[in-house]
Amino acid sequence: MRYLSTRGAADTPRLPFCDVLLAGLAPDGGLYVPESYPPLDLPRLRRVLADEGYAAVAYEILSSFIDDIPAEDLRRLCEKAYTAEVFGDAEIVPVSELGDGLWLAHLSNGPTAAFKDLAMQLLGQLFEYELERRQQTLTILGATSGDTGSAAEYAMLGKPSVRVFMLSPQGRMSAFQQAQMFSILDPQIVNIAVPGVFDDSQDLVKEVFADAEFKARHSIGAVNSINVARLLAQVVYYVVAWLRATTDDDQRVSFCVPSGNFGNICAGHIAREMGLPIDRLVLATNENTVLHEFFSTGAYRVRASSETYETSSPSMDISKASNFERFAFDLLGRDQELLRELFGQRLPGSGEFDLSGTAEFAAIPERYGFVSGASSHSDRVRTIREVSEAYGVVIDPHTADGVAVARGLVRDEPMIVLETALPVKFSSTIVEAIGVEPERPDRFAGIEDLPRRVIVLSGGVEQLKAIIESAS
Ligand SMILES: *Cc1c(COP(=O)(O)O)cnc(C)c1O
């Protein structure tokens, strides 16, 4: 299996997995994608899940995409990433039935209580393995509004070949998220609070990335959702959730995915292309409706940061959907030249392109299964309350966006909503909805009282570079 960039020129060599693992974004600005989607052997995977569990299914699926890590090593990395200790449950991703056709796939039992742990834990293992093999170290620099940063830090903890510098908007993450990140005292993990909004943090990261000499000297890399390894790791839980909700190999289900950067649902698209019997992929947004707008009108229009709302499902507050380019690539017949024009020229120029009226856009629901909807603060709060009253289950605000959209679209088959975080991360919205604090898993007892380490950055990019410099 080789990987190519969505914007690559025809003569660009295709790369093996481990090269794209460490590269992140392609040099031409595109995103790496596998050159094909290998078909799933569903009867075999059903047996593997029953006999050996989640990690073994992960190995089966990942080994069809990764052929430059010896099989026994890859199997061991999957076993280390997906343990009952780390995920608090031997099933790793349990699935439960709410009722009225609605199901939940519980993706948030990992160390930071958000679905990002599932991909990030594997990424941590892959990084450590490959850096060791190459005798290299890596400096991860990123910006987070909450979930990505903490998932990355917990995944890289205790891996001496990786250092993490994570920027976050000062005072903007939930109290729980701040406690989770800032209580990490490991010197390899450096938290940096930046006055301003998320985009101010993001801009500083971009400035450092733009300094090619500095970036190379400190071997700086990224762990954001455009990393192809994260995408592949996410395919696994679609398959496992389907296996757990069905008994028969041609039974269909639909998935509903609370979406921001299109990372999570892009893995659903890949699983469907690999032959998983997915009827519909329901994309749910909050008030930041860039993606709902595309799937309902055909116009993809990125927003200015001033047009991006701060909502009570903050991990879905995006101005553009960085992984959407991968779906657009497939939708447009994998035409790299066209992708270069749309994503390399039109979007940076006018901020939009429009596929309405094209045959490709019209074919989306039938060919790819996508439908979409949007949810608002009041939908979310009402949904949390109604789900709690009807089924006795408390869901987080992001999952509530999913349930709110999914409810109107249930058909005969199971509609599996991906639970993307635990309610404990966003307690103020839960209290608003049901009047009581969400349940707090034991492992998070008292984290607000732990000692903290965080640097407040007031001196802009020069200070940021100095911090990275002095830590090497
Ligand atoms: C990151 C995140 C999302 C959005 O996922 P994308 O891959 O960006 O679409 C939704 N919910 C939670 C809780 C998240 O952390």
The ligand as a Gaussian input file, in Angstrom:
#p B3LYP/6-31G(d) Opt

LIG

0 1
 C      -12.928000      16.558000      17.955000
 C      -14.314000      16.352000      18.452000
 C      -15.420000      16.360000      17.581000
 C      -15.297000      16.644000      16.107000
 O      -14.606000      15.629000      15.410000
 P      -14.047000      15.886000      13.936000
 O      -13.178000      14.734000      13.658000
 O      -13.282000      17.181000      14.017000
 O      -15.215000      15.993000      13.016000
 C      -16.673000      16.102000      18.112000
 N      -16.839000      15.883000      19.433000
 C      -15.802000      15.882000      20.300000
 C      -16.069000      15.665000      21.732000
 C      -14.507000      16.113000      19.840000
 O      -13.475000      16.120000      20.702000

